């Protein structure tokens, strides 16, 4: 399956999600390719950190841009069980190319009105992509939610009313451990055991199960 993690707005935690999906999928003995299309190359940096720290790296990371995203993904998909594309957090040629080959778009959104308003534009992109990629589906979830009890129900309802986007009933908290793990090239499940680590691990695993059971 080809999964793209992206959206319209930046800083929504998409690279964190993409890296976690790649590692978790690889741990399930799947042959995984992670494609980094972002100028910041954060996903590629995370993989290099894993290698430097001698952490098991059971997936491959490459960087692609523009039309090569579509062309190379179509060529490489025969060699991998799963491909995950970490795409730009805005409407770019990179995102459009990724949508043209993806089975699923995963959209983390921040629990703010501005992020919710941006979803209409994203739905338009999905609609356009489905014109030549009928298999494409899109799911969205609230990410970096205030762990002190932020109510996201109304925002999730607003997103659920946007055509072509399916809101899943899980959310990820705004936990320091996610950022700390990414800096080390790790997933939260690989971090030292703590209460925060256990909660974060269960959150990301719920998301993983939802994506790969559909």
C-alpha positions in Angstrom: 0.0 0.0 0.0 1.1 3.5 -0.8 0.4 6.0 2.0 1.0 9.8 1.8 1.2 11.8 5.0 0.5 15.4 4.3 -2.0 18.3 4.5 -2.3 22.0 3.5 -0.7 23.6 6.6 2.8 23.0 7.9 4.0 22.0 11.4 1.2 19.5 11.9 3.5 16.6 12.8 3.4 14.8 9.5 7.0 13.8 9.5 6.7 12.3 13.0 3.7 10.3 11.8 5.5 9.2 8.6 8.6 8.0 10.4 6.5 6.1 13.0 4.4 4.4 10.4 7.6 3.3 8.5 9.3 1.9 11.6 6.1 0.2 12.9 5.4 -1.3 9.5 9.0 -2.5 9.2 8.8 -4.1 12.6 5.9 -6.2 11.3 8.3 -7.7 8.7 7.2 -5.6 5.8 9.6 -4.3 3.2 9.2 -0.5 3.6 10.3 2.5 1.6 10.0 6.0 3.1 10.0 8.8 0.5 11.0 12.2 1.8 9.7 15.0 -0.5 10.2 17.9 1.9 12.9 20.6 1.5 13.8 20.2 5.2 14.5 16.5 4.7 13.5 15.7 8.3 12.5 12.1 7.5 15.9 11.4 5.9 17.7 13.1 8.8 15.7 10.9 11.2 16.9 7.8 9.4 20.5 8.9 9.5 20.2 9.4 13.2 19.0 5.8 13.6 22.0 4.6 11.7 24.4 6.8 13.7 23.0 5.5 16.9 23.2 1.9 15.6 19.5 1.5 16.0 17.9 -1.2 13.8 16.9 0.5 10.5 14.6 -1.9 8.7 13.3 0.5 6.1 14.9 2.5 3.3 14.7 6.3 2.9 15.1 8.2 -0.3 14.4 11.8 -1.4 12.4 12.7 -4.4 10.9 15.9 -5.9 8.2 16.9 -8.4 7.4 14.5 -11.2 10.0 12.0 -10.1 7.8 11.2 -7.1 5.2 9.7 -9.4 7.6 8.1 -11.8 9.9 6.5 -9.3 7.1 5.4 -7.0 5.5 3.5 -9.8 8.8 1.9 -10.7 9.7 1.0 -7.1 6.4 -0.3 -5.8 7.1 -3.8 -7.1 10.1 -4.1 -4.8 8.3 -3.0 -1.6 5.4 -4.1 0.5 4.6 -0.6 1.6 5.6 2.9 0.5 5.1 5.9 2.8 5.5 9.4 1.4 6.2 12.3 3.7 4.9 15.2 1.6 4.9 19.0 1.8 2.4 20.6 4.2 0.9 22.8 1.4 -0.4 22.6 -2.1 2.7 21.8 -4.2 3.7 19.7 -7.2 5.2 17.3 -4.7 1.8 16.7 -3.0 -0.1 16.5 -6.2 2.4 13.9 -7.6 2.1 11.9 -4.3 -1.7 11.9 -4.5 -1.6 10.6 -8.0 -0.1 7.3 -6.9 -1.4 6.9 -3.3 -3.9 4.5 -1.9 -4.5 6.6 1.2 -3.8 10.1 2.3 -3.3 10.6 6.0 -3.9 14.1 7.3 -2.9 15.2 10.8 -4.4 18.6 11.6 -3.9 20.9 14.5 -7.0 21.5 16.7 -7.4 25.1 15.6 -10.0 26.8 13.5 -7.4 27.9 10.9 -6.3 24.3 10.4 -9.9 23.1 10.0 -10.6 25.9 7.5 -7.7 24.7 5.4 -9.4 21.3 5.0 -11.7 22.5 2.2 -8.8 23.2 0.0 -7.3 19.8 0.7 -10.7 18.1 -0.1 -10.5 19.9 -3.5 -7.1 18.4 -4.1 -8.4 14.9 -3.2 -11.3 15.4 -5.5 -9.0 16.4 -8.4 -6.7 13.5 -7.7 -9.5 11.0 -7.6 -10.3 12.0 -11.2 -7.3 9.9 -12.3 -6.6 7.8 -9.1 -9.9 6.3 -8.2 -8.5 4.2 -5.3 -7.4 7.3 -3.3 -9.0 7.7 0.1 -8.3 10.3 2.8 -8.5 10.1 6.5 -7.9 12.9 9.0 -7.2 13.1 12.7 -6.4 15.8 15.4 -2.7 15.9 16.2 -0.7 17.7 18.9 -3.9 18.0 21.1 -3.4 19.7 24.5 -2.9 16.8 26.9 -4.5 18.9 29.7 -8.0 18.3 28.4 -8.6 20.3 25.2 -12.1 19.6 23.7 -11.7 18.8 20.0 -15.2 17.5 19.5 -16.6 20.5 17.6 -13.5 20.8 15.4 -13.7 17.1 14.6 -17.3 17.5 13.7 -16.5 20.4 11.4 -13.9 18.3 9.6 -16.2 15.4 9.3 -18.6 17.6 7.4 -16.0 18.2 4.6 -16.6 15.8 1.7 -14.0 13.1 0.9 -12.3 13.3 4.3 -13.0 10.6 6.9 -12.3 11.7 10.5 -11.0 8.8 12.6 -12.0 8.8 16.4 -8.4 8.9 17.6 -6.1 11.8 18.4 -2.5 12.3 19.3 -1.5 14.4 22.3 1.0 17.2 22.1 3.7 15.3 24.0 7.3 16.2 24.3 8.3 12.5 23.8 7.2 12.6 20.2 9.6 15.4 19.4 12.4 13.9 21.5 12.0 10.6 19.7 12.1 12.1 16.2 15.3 14.0 17.1 16.9 10.6 17.9 15.5 8.9 14.9 13.4 6.7 17.2 9.7 6.0 17.7 8.1 6.6 21.1 7.9 2.8 21.6 11.7 2.7 21.5 12.1 5.5 24.1 12.8 4.8 27.8 9.7 3.4 29.5 7.5 6.0 31.4 3.9 6.9 31.8 4.1 9.4 28.9 5.9 6.9 26.7 3.2 4.3 27.3 0.4 6.7 26.5 2.1 8.0 23.4 2.9 4.4 22.2 -0.8 3.4 22.5 -1.9 6.6 20.6 0.4 6.0 17.7 -0.4 2.3 17.6 -4.1 3.0 17.4 -3.5 5.2 14.4 -1.3 2.6 12.8 -3.9 -0.1 13.3 -6.6 2.1 11.7 -4.5 2.9 8.6 -3.3 -0.7 8.0 -6.6 -2.5 8.7 -8.5 -0.5 6.2 
